[in-house]
Amino acid sequence: MDINAEERQLVLKTFLIESGERLSEMEEALVEFEASPDNLEILDKIFRSAHTLKGNSLSLEFDEIGKFIHGTENLLQKLRIREVEVTGEIVTLLLQSIDMLRHMIPDGVAGVFVMQPAHLELIRQIESAANGLKSEETSQPQTGGLPQGAEKRRRPWGRRREDIHELIDKTRSIRVGSEKLDRLLNLMGEITLSQGRIKEELKIRNDLKKDSFLQDIYTDTDPLLTELQDQIMKLRMVPVGPSLRHFIRVVRDIAKSHDKLAKLVIEGEEAEIDSTFIEALRDPLTHMIRNAVDHGIESPELRRGGGKNPCGLLTLRVYHDSGSIVIQLQDDGAGLRKKEILQKAVALGLAKESNRLSDQDIYRFIFEPGFSTSEKITDISGRGVGMDVVQKGIDSLRGTIEIRSQEKKGTIFTIRLPLTMAIISGFVVGVGEERYVIPLDSVVECLDLSEARDFGNRVVSSVHRAGSGRKDEKEKGSGFIDLRGKALPYCRLREHFQLGGKAGTRENAVVIQHHDMKAALVVDSIYGEIQAVVKPLGELFKELPGVTGSTILGNGKVGLILEVASLIKNIEVQNHSLLVK
């Protein structure tokens, strides 16, 4: 039975997606096979994938693509029966064929694919390798004819229903475009805003002791909307593994081009991450991995001399922790040279020799634009650009990055990201008429400032002298309070944002935490928790320090969402780095 044009498009879309996934699996398996050439199970897996890909291509009448894969399949078969020995050059040829297929298949689906000289040259090299010949001994490529069995598959794109069953009905899952999920989330965000306004109105009505009928309806509806929001957020979460696997190839190729040995191990592939993060993380992770191989991993000779395995190991680890996504890149290379980094920072005027800097302070200089301690510029690093890209990329995701390193032992980069960029649980505070939202997972506790004492055992409270017109000496913008025997630095948001005016008669200190650092934000009022739909900042507020976004509050007004990491860093500077740890 023929299928119509709409069904054909559906088949082609599915073919395109499945081909991409299959090529990624083949690529990963090839790198693994190169490291374990005696493991024929891996080779069988690659062969089966190539065979399936060829069959699907021919069934859709992509004959040239099928012929290309057929040549690759021949080489794989010779490897399986040990007629051809596995070498790095042959693995490279097979990886190059995957690279070409990544372009050939989309072009074929779009109806614009034409066999190019580069394709023919690679076919020639693959045929040579399959025949056990060196490239200079090969004949001209065989470009005519279809692989055996192809004719059996050929039939007018008759557009058979069984093709749909073959290509689509392999799974009961449904693929949904990301744009539809984004639209669904935006609608949910609008519902969340309306829900917040209803909640505010109900508070007023309850204060006036009006009928509680609406309150009952709200109470019944609220958990349903919360669950709906959670389910929509989960739809945007995807396993991180597939987006990381191509780095296995990246590590292999970079190491090979620099006469090194290195492999990448991925841990936590099943961890789920907001799909909007996937593309945004590609550049930062690429630069981090390139730097790790180029600067971190030593040559095989040096590693042997140091008692290490000649093959360097990179581990890309993903896991959930305390409401955040954590991505770690660990290498067992030479580690960061702290002394050289500090000398370079002093030479560039970024630090003074008299500065007493922590290891973390020193390591952070590598994120400065143009900063590099490398004596030579290579094809992938040395210009001081890559880590700057990393920092900017992580900042754009409201994330943080920290470094631990030990010379001759290796380095660990730890990226911490929020679970999602779309909706966050927030804690609303007020200064005068302004409202601010602190990400709830950063809030530790709230204190009544009138009962707090500074670290000199003096009262910190900032009660104004009525009618004096004098700013109380104790009402300073920042300082330290005594938090159960430890000095806790604080700053007044009123001073930070230069709002002017006088503080309320009863201030509150909201203790916030970022990693192992704590500080307090002094505010006039606290209003409790909300679900905040994150909106981007307008041009006017983009450079405002300590702010990462905005949201519409239940009363219809705009509230700025605070960036805890930069606020704590600012407090740290103001208070001479004496933070509670």
VMD Tcl script that draws the C-alpha trace (Angstrom):
set ca {
  {0.00 0.00 0.00}
  {1.37 3.40 -0.92}
  {1.96 6.05 1.66}
  {1.27 9.71 1.18}
  {3.66 12.67 1.20}
  {3.02 13.46 4.85}
  {3.80 9.92 5.92}
  {6.95 9.96 3.78}
  {8.13 13.11 5.55}
  {7.55 11.38 8.85}
  {9.63 8.41 7.70}
  {12.45 10.68 6.53}
  {12.48 12.61 9.80}
  {12.71 9.40 11.75}
  {15.45 8.10 9.45}
  {17.41 11.32 9.96}
  {17.19 11.19 13.75}
  {17.93 7.49 14.01}
  {20.87 7.77 11.63}
  {22.42 10.50 13.76}
  {22.06 8.39 16.88}
  {23.46 5.30 15.13}
  {26.48 7.20 13.79}
  {27.23 8.51 17.28}
  {27.08 4.96 18.65}
  {29.41 3.74 15.89}
  {31.85 6.59 16.55}
  {31.99 5.87 20.26}
  {32.40 2.14 19.65}
  {35.23 2.71 17.15}
  {37.23 4.71 19.68}
  {36.64 1.96 22.24}
  {37.62 -0.69 19.67}
  {40.88 1.11 18.91}
  {41.82 0.83 22.58}
  {40.67 -2.83 22.75}
  {41.32 -4.32 19.27}
  {40.83 -7.89 20.51}
  {37.26 -7.22 21.60}
  {35.29 -8.54 18.64}
  {31.96 -7.85 20.36}
  {32.58 -4.15 19.87}
  {33.41 -4.72 16.21}
  {30.27 -6.81 15.74}
  {28.23 -3.98 17.22}
  {29.75 -1.49 14.77}
  {29.16 -3.87 11.86}
  {25.51 -4.38 12.78}
  {24.95 -0.64 13.00}
  {26.58 -0.06 9.62}
  {24.53 -2.85 8.07}
  {21.27 -1.47 9.45}
  {22.15 2.04 8.31}
  {22.90 0.75 4.82}
  {19.63 -1.15 4.67}
  {17.60 1.86 5.78}
  {19.37 4.08 3.25}
  {18.70 1.69 0.37}
  {15.07 1.20 1.36}
  {14.64 4.96 0.99}
  {16.46 4.88 -2.39}
  {19.53 6.73 -1.15}
  {21.62 4.46 -3.34}
  {24.82 6.49 -3.35}
  {24.78 6.65 0.45}
  {24.07 2.92 0.64}
  {27.02 2.28 -1.68}
  {29.29 4.43 0.48}
  {28.29 2.52 3.62}
  {28.71 -0.77 1.73}
  {32.42 0.02 1.23}
  {32.79 0.74 4.93}
  {30.96 -2.47 5.74}
  {33.44 -4.44 3.58}
  {36.35 -3.05 5.57}
  {34.61 -3.89 8.84}
  {34.02 -7.44 7.63}
  {37.72 -7.85 6.78}
  {38.55 -6.69 10.30}
  {36.06 -9.17 11.77}
  {37.60 -12.16 9.98}
  {41.12 -10.88 10.71}
  {42.10 -10.52 7.08}
  {43.05 -6.94 7.86}
  {44.93 -5.83 10.94}
  {43.53 -3.06 13.10}
  {45.69 0.06 12.97}
  {45.23 3.65 13.99}
  {45.11 4.64 10.31}
  {42.23 2.26 9.60}
  {40.27 3.48 12.62}
  {40.85 7.01 11.40}
  {39.49 6.05 7.96}
  {36.37 4.58 9.53}
  {35.87 7.66 11.70}
  {36.24 9.85 8.61}
  {33.52 7.82 6.90}
  {31.23 8.59 9.86}
  {32.07 12.27 9.55}
  {31.11 12.20 5.87}
  {27.88 10.33 6.51}
  {26.87 13.05 8.98}
  {26.72 15.39 5.98}
  {25.65 12.93 3.29}
  {22.51 11.70 5.03}
  {20.95 15.13 5.75}
  {21.81 16.19 2.19}
  {20.18 13.02 0.89}
  {17.02 13.64 2.90}
  {16.96 17.22 1.63}
  {17.35 15.89 -1.93}
  {20.59 17.81 -2.62}
  {23.21 15.11 -2.17}
  {25.72 14.65 -5.00}
  {28.78 12.43 -4.72}
  {31.83 14.70 -4.45}
  {35.53 14.00 -5.22}
  {36.22 13.87 -1.47}
  {33.65 11.08 -1.12}
  {35.19 9.13 -3.99}
  {38.68 9.58 -2.54}
  {37.58 8.22 0.83}
  {35.84 5.29 -0.89}
  {39.11 4.59 -2.68}
  {41.09 4.65 0.56}
  {38.59 2.39 2.32}
  {38.65 -0.10 -0.56}
  {42.45 -0.06 -0.46}
  {42.47 -0.74 3.24}
  {39.96 -3.57 2.81}
  {42.23 -5.10 0.16}
  {45.23 -4.80 2.44}
  {46.91 -2.26 0.16}
  {48.63 0.94 1.02}
  {46.99 4.02 -0.39}
  {49.60 4.50 -3.13}
  {48.99 0.94 -4.37}
  {45.30 1.36 -4.96}
  {43.40 1.49 -8.17}
  {40.76 4.00 -9.14}
  {37.57 3.82 -7.14}
  {34.79 1.55 -8.23}
  {31.89 3.92 -8.52}
  {29.44 1.88 -10.51}
  {26.86 -0.61 -9.39}
  {25.04 -1.19 -6.18}
  {26.04 -3.49 -3.35}
  {24.81 -7.03 -3.56}
  {21.22 -7.24 -2.40}
  {20.51 -3.62 -3.07}
  {18.31 -4.41 -6.06}
  {16.15 -6.58 -3.89}
  {15.42 -3.59 -1.72}
  {14.84 -1.26 -4.63}
  {11.33 -0.60 -5.53}
  {9.56 2.58 -6.48}
  {9.33 4.66 -3.34}
  {6.05 2.96 -3.24}
  {5.76 4.28 -0.32}
  {4.91 1.21 1.53}
  {3.20 1.08 4.88}
  {5.58 -1.65 5.96}
  {8.40 0.91 5.67}
  {6.67 2.98 8.31}
  {6.31 -0.08 10.53}
  {9.97 -0.86 9.97}
  {11.29 2.60 10.64}
  {8.84 4.10 13.08}
  {7.03 1.46 15.03}
  {10.21 0.23 16.69}
  {9.30 2.10 19.79}
  {6.23 3.36 21.58}
  {7.91 6.65 22.44}
  {6.94 9.85 20.66}
  {9.41 12.47 19.46}
  {8.22 16.01 20.17}
  {9.89 19.12 18.81}
  {11.62 21.32 21.39}
  {9.68 24.34 20.13}
  {6.42 22.67 21.24}
  {7.86 22.04 24.70}
  {9.02 25.65 24.91}
  {5.53 26.83 24.02}
  {4.03 24.51 26.64}
  {6.43 25.87 29.24}
  {5.68 29.49 28.35}
  {1.97 28.81 28.80}
  {2.67 27.16 32.13}
  {4.68 30.22 33.13}
  {1.73 32.50 32.38}
  {-0.55 30.23 34.43}
  {1.97 30.39 37.30}
  {1.91 34.19 37.18}
  {-1.91 34.24 37.23}
  {-1.88 31.78 40.10}
  {0.41 34.10 42.06}
  {-1.96 37.03 41.50}
  {-4.93 34.97 42.67}
  {-2.96 34.03 45.78}
  {-2.24 37.70 46.55}
  {-5.90 38.59 46.08}
  {-7.00 35.77 48.35}
  {-4.65 37.02 51.06}
  {-6.36 40.40 50.92}
  {-9.80 38.83 50.98}
  {-8.91 36.68 53.94}
  {-7.61 39.73 55.75}
  {-11.02 41.27 55.20}
  {-12.66 38.04 56.42}
  {-14.59 37.50 53.21}
  {-16.08 34.23 52.05}
  {-13.54 31.43 51.99}
  {-15.20 29.67 49.00}
  {-12.57 30.92 46.54}
  {-9.84 30.00 48.99}
  {-11.10 26.41 49.01}
  {-11.06 26.28 45.21}
  {-7.54 27.70 45.16}
  {-6.40 25.18 47.76}
  {-7.74 22.33 45.59}
  {-6.25 23.68 42.37}
  {-2.81 24.68 43.65}
  {-1.33 21.17 44.04}
  {-2.69 20.15 40.62}
  {-1.00 23.10 38.93}
  {2.21 22.41 40.84}
  {2.20 18.81 39.64}
  {1.45 19.91 36.06}
  {4.39 22.31 36.23}
  {6.68 19.56 37.52}
  {5.62 17.22 34.71}
  {6.22 19.87 32.05}
  {9.64 20.62 33.50}
  {10.47 16.92 33.40}
  {9.58 16.82 29.70}
  {12.40 19.29 29.08}
  {14.87 17.13 30.94}
  {16.94 14.78 28.79}
  {19.69 12.30 29.67}
  {23.01 14.06 29.31}
  {24.90 11.03 27.99}
  {24.14 11.28 24.25}
  {25.30 14.89 24.15}
  {28.64 14.01 25.74}
  {29.63 10.91 23.79}
  {31.11 12.81 20.87}
  {33.79 14.12 23.26}
  {35.22 10.59 23.30}
  {36.17 11.15 19.67}
  {37.38 14.69 20.38}
  {39.81 13.43 23.03}
  {41.05 10.65 20.76}
  {41.68 12.98 17.80}
  {43.39 15.74 19.81}
  {45.64 13.29 21.63}
  {46.59 11.59 18.37}
  {47.39 14.89 16.65}
  {49.73 15.82 19.53}
  {51.44 12.42 19.76}
  {49.77 11.67 23.07}
  {47.60 8.89 24.39}
  {44.38 9.79 26.15}
  {40.89 8.44 26.64}
  {37.70 9.86 28.03}
  {35.41 8.03 30.46}
  {31.88 9.36 30.99}
  {30.15 8.77 34.31}
  {26.51 9.56 35.07}
  {25.21 9.49 31.49}
  {21.72 8.81 32.81}
  {21.62 12.12 34.74}
  {18.97 14.38 33.26}
  {19.54 18.01 32.38}
  {17.41 20.83 30.96}
  {17.54 20.45 27.19}
  {18.31 24.17 26.83}
  {21.65 23.56 28.57}
  {22.81 20.95 26.08}
  {23.78 23.29 23.26}
  {24.96 26.04 25.61}
  {27.44 23.67 27.27}
  {28.99 22.45 24.03}
  {31.56 25.26 23.61}
  {32.65 25.47 27.28}
  {33.16 21.72 27.55}
  {34.98 21.58 24.22}
  {37.48 24.22 25.34}
  {37.95 22.58 28.74}
  {38.62 19.18 27.17}
  {40.98 20.60 24.55}
  {42.97 22.40 27.25}
  {43.05 19.32 29.44}
  {44.55 17.21 26.65}
  {46.89 19.89 25.31}
  {48.15 21.32 28.62}
  {47.25 18.73 31.21}
  {48.03 15.31 29.76}
  {51.76 14.67 29.42}
  {53.48 12.77 26.61}
  {53.57 8.97 27.00}
  {57.31 9.13 27.76}
  {56.87 11.69 30.54}
  {53.99 9.74 32.03}
  {56.01 6.51 32.07}
  {58.89 8.37 33.72}
  {56.50 9.64 36.38}
  {55.13 6.19 37.09}
  {51.82 6.87 35.33}
  {49.93 4.89 32.73}
  {51.17 6.18 29.34}
  {47.56 6.73 28.36}
  {46.11 9.79 30.08}
  {42.65 9.54 31.61}
  {39.94 12.20 31.47}
  {36.72 11.62 33.38}
  {33.58 13.59 32.57}
  {31.22 13.13 35.50}
  {27.60 14.35 35.79}
  {25.35 14.14 38.84}
  {22.63 15.94 40.76}
  {23.54 17.59 44.05}
  {21.41 19.79 46.32}
  {19.09 21.02 43.59}
  {21.88 21.60 41.08}
  {23.46 19.82 38.14}
  {27.16 19.20 38.71}
  {29.51 18.53 35.78}
  {33.08 17.62 36.60}
  {36.03 17.24 34.25}
  {38.93 15.47 35.92}
  {42.28 14.64 34.36}
  {45.29 12.79 35.74}
  {47.79 15.05 34.03}
  {50.43 17.53 35.16}
  {48.09 19.82 37.12}
  {48.06 23.61 37.10}
  {51.35 25.37 37.80}
  {50.23 27.75 40.53}
  {53.51 29.65 40.78}
  {53.61 30.40 37.05}
  {49.96 31.46 37.00}
  {50.55 33.93 39.83}
  {53.70 35.32 38.17}
  {51.76 35.86 34.96}
  {48.91 37.54 36.85}
  {51.38 39.91 38.51}
  {53.04 40.65 35.17}
  {49.65 41.50 33.66}
  {48.72 43.71 36.61}
  {45.92 41.41 37.74}
  {47.53 40.88 41.15}
  {50.31 42.17 43.34}
  {53.10 40.12 44.79}
  {52.02 41.28 48.23}
  {48.51 39.87 47.75}
  {47.63 36.92 49.93}
  {45.58 34.82 47.56}
  {44.00 31.43 48.06}
  {44.60 28.63 45.57}
  {41.12 29.23 44.17}
  {41.86 32.93 43.71}
  {45.04 32.10 41.79}
  {43.43 29.45 39.59}
  {40.67 31.86 38.61}
  {43.17 33.99 36.71}
  {43.14 31.42 33.91}
  {39.60 32.59 33.06}
  {40.80 36.14 32.40}
  {40.61 37.15 28.71}
  {43.99 36.69 27.00}
  {45.53 34.92 30.00}
  {47.89 32.06 29.15}
  {51.06 30.67 30.68}
  {51.81 28.60 27.60}
  {55.16 29.38 25.97}
  {53.90 28.43 22.53}
  {50.67 28.78 20.61}
  {49.33 25.51 19.24}
  {46.48 24.87 16.84}
  {44.05 24.53 19.74}
  {45.36 26.60 22.66}
  {47.86 29.15 23.90}
  {46.07 32.39 23.02}
  {44.19 32.68 26.30}
  {40.78 32.58 24.65}
  {39.34 29.16 25.50}
  {38.91 29.50 29.26}
  {37.45 32.98 28.81}
  {34.79 31.33 26.63}
  {34.24 28.76 29.38}
  {33.65 31.43 32.04}
  {31.27 33.45 29.88}
  {29.35 30.32 28.89}
  {28.89 29.18 32.47}
  {27.93 32.69 33.59}
  {25.23 32.82 30.90}
  {23.69 29.70 32.44}
  {23.73 31.17 35.96}
  {26.30 28.57 36.87}
  {29.60 28.54 38.72}
  {32.92 26.88 38.12}
  {35.69 26.03 40.57}
  {39.07 24.40 40.21}
  {41.04 21.97 42.31}
  {44.48 21.01 41.14}
  {47.61 19.28 42.34}
  {50.86 19.45 40.42}
  {51.80 16.12 38.81}
  {48.47 14.65 39.97}
  {45.88 16.38 37.83}
  {43.05 18.91 37.84}
  {39.32 18.87 38.54}
  {36.99 21.50 37.06}
  {33.57 21.52 38.73}
  {30.66 23.25 37.02}
  {27.48 23.73 39.01}
  {24.28 24.69 37.17}
  {20.67 25.25 38.26}
  {18.31 22.43 37.34}
  {16.45 24.65 34.94}
  {16.56 28.12 33.47}
  {12.80 28.49 33.14}
  {11.13 28.40 36.57}
  {12.82 28.55 39.95}
  {11.71 28.38 43.54}
  {12.45 31.78 44.98}
  {12.39 33.68 48.28}
  {11.00 37.22 48.05}
  {12.55 40.02 50.10}
  {11.91 43.74 50.09}
  {13.91 46.94 50.42}
  {11.65 49.99 50.53}
  {9.22 49.62 47.64}
  {11.51 47.27 45.71}
  {11.19 43.48 45.68}
  {13.95 40.96 45.03}
  {13.92 37.18 44.55}
  {16.67 35.01 46.01}
  {16.92 31.45 44.55}
  {15.49 29.34 47.33}
  {18.21 26.68 47.21}
  {20.71 29.41 48.21}
  {18.79 30.53 51.32}
  {20.02 29.02 54.57}
  {18.12 30.90 57.28}
  {16.71 34.29 58.27}
  {17.74 36.35 61.30}
  {16.20 39.28 63.09}
  {18.95 41.85 62.78}
  {17.86 43.65 65.93}
  {18.99 40.62 67.91}
  {22.27 40.15 66.03}
  {25.60 41.45 67.22}
  {28.67 42.31 65.24}
  {31.89 40.48 65.74}
  {32.95 43.00 68.35}
  {29.87 42.06 70.38}
  {28.07 45.27 69.48}
  {24.44 45.52 68.39}
  {24.17 45.74 64.60}
  {20.59 46.96 64.44}
  {20.16 50.16 62.47}
  {17.43 52.04 64.24}
  {17.34 55.62 63.06}
  {17.45 58.45 65.44}
  {14.05 60.04 64.97}
  {14.37 63.63 63.81}
  {18.14 63.63 64.15}
  {18.73 63.56 60.38}
  {21.94 61.73 61.21}
  {22.87 58.39 59.78}
  {23.61 56.09 62.67}
  {27.21 54.98 62.69}
  {26.07 51.39 63.14}
  {24.01 51.55 59.94}
  {26.87 50.74 57.64}
  {26.55 49.06 54.29}
  {28.60 46.01 55.17}
  {30.41 44.35 58.04}
  {30.30 41.18 60.10}
  {27.75 39.72 62.44}
  {28.29 36.99 64.96}
  {26.63 33.80 63.71}
  {26.90 31.32 66.50}
  {30.49 32.24 67.21}
  {31.61 32.70 63.59}
  {32.06 35.93 61.67}
  {29.40 36.20 58.96}
  {29.94 39.00 56.42}
  {26.89 40.95 55.36}
  {25.84 43.79 53.12}
  {22.71 45.87 52.95}
  {20.90 45.51 49.64}
  {19.85 49.14 50.02}
  {23.52 50.14 49.85}
  {24.42 47.59 47.17}
  {21.79 48.87 44.75}
  {22.20 52.49 45.96}
  {18.47 52.83 46.58}
  {18.75 55.66 49.09}
  {16.18 56.24 51.80}
  {16.16 54.90 55.32}
  {15.99 51.34 56.52}
  {12.90 50.04 58.23}
  {12.64 49.89 61.97}
  {13.17 46.15 61.98}
  {15.65 44.77 59.46}
  {16.22 41.11 58.59}
  {19.37 39.28 57.59}
  {18.89 36.50 55.02}
  {21.80 34.07 55.20}
  {22.76 32.83 51.74}
  {25.24 30.20 50.68}
  {27.26 29.48 47.57}
  {29.42 26.37 47.70}
  {31.11 26.49 51.10}
  {30.82 30.27 51.50}
  {28.12 32.08 53.41}
  {27.10 35.71 53.74}
  {24.02 37.68 54.74}
  {21.85 40.13 52.84}
  {20.22 42.74 55.04}
  {16.71 43.68 53.87}
  {13.72 45.56 55.21}
  {11.14 42.79 54.75}
  {10.75 39.14 53.90}
  {7.69 37.85 52.02}
  {8.23 34.11 51.66}
  {8.45 31.60 48.83}
  {7.19 31.84 45.24}
  {7.54 29.98 41.98}
  {9.32 32.54 39.79}
  {9.10 32.42 36.01}
  {12.51 33.66 34.88}
  {12.44 36.47 32.36}
  {15.54 37.86 30.64}
  {16.85 41.23 31.75}
  {16.24 44.24 29.56}
  {19.18 46.17 28.13}
  {18.96 48.67 31.02}
  {19.71 46.02 33.66}
  {22.10 43.72 31.81}
  {25.17 45.21 33.45}
  {23.60 45.52 36.90}
  {25.88 43.56 39.26}
  {24.27 40.85 41.38}
  {21.19 40.40 39.19}
  {20.59 37.47 36.86}
  {17.02 37.92 35.65}
  {13.59 39.23 36.50}
  {10.12 37.88 37.21}
  {6.57 39.11 37.56}
  {5.37 38.94 41.13}
  {1.89 38.13 42.34}
  {1.04 41.83 42.67}
  {1.90 42.36 39.01}
  {5.17 44.20 39.74}
  {8.62 43.24 38.51}
  {11.05 41.61 40.93}
  {14.75 41.27 40.17}
  {16.25 37.79 40.65}
  {19.53 37.99 42.57}
  {22.70 36.23 41.46}
  {23.99 34.78 44.72}
  {27.48 33.86 43.48}
  {28.46 37.36 42.42}
  {26.81 38.94 45.47}
  {28.85 36.77 47.82}
  {31.97 37.54 45.81}
  {31.23 41.25 46.15}
  {30.67 40.90 49.89}
  {33.91 38.96 50.09}
  {35.80 41.84 48.49}
  {34.14 44.39 50.75}
  {34.92 42.41 53.85}
  {38.49 41.39 53.16}
  {37.81 37.77 52.31}
  {36.87 36.80 55.86}
  {33.98 34.46 55.06}
  {32.43 31.80 57.17}
  {33.43 28.36 55.88}
}
mol new
graphics top color blue
foreach p $ca { graphics top sphere $p radius 0.5 }
foreach p [lrange $ca 0 end-1] q [lrange $ca 1 end] { graphics top cylinder $p $q radius 0.2 }
display resetview
